[in-house]
Amino acid sequence: MISYKPFYDTLFKKSVTEYELIFKHGISANTLHRMKKGEAITTKTLDTLCFILDCSVSDIIEYNKPK
């Protein structure tokens, strides 16, 4: 299962808010809503988030094996 927990940790470490992502960088509020619900995002969005946050993919998502 894909988890976006590292994304929220990265936002905190970089002192970036969801508000900034939406209004300064043009990330869709729907995208952030989908991430909160654990739903899929595109690799293009993933690439954009990595660019904005100056981080790697592993700082945005992680894979947790189902038990």
Residue pairs with C-beta under 8 A, 6 or more apart in sequence:
1 38
1 63
1 64
1 65
1 66
2 38
2 40
2 61
2 62
2 63
2 64
3 38
3 61
3 62
3 63
3 64
4 35
4 36
4 38
4 60
4 61
5 62
6 58
6 59
6 60
6 61
6 62
7 35
7 49
7 59
7 60
7 61
9 59
10 53
10 55
10 59
10 60
11 17
11 18
11 21
11 53
14 53
14 54
14 55
16 52
16 53
18 32
21 27
21 32
21 49
21 52
22 28
22 29
22 32
25 48
25 52
27 45
27 48
27 49
27 52
31 41
31 45
34 40
34 41
35 41
46 57
46 60
46 61
49 60
50 56
50 57
50 59
50 60
53 59
53 60
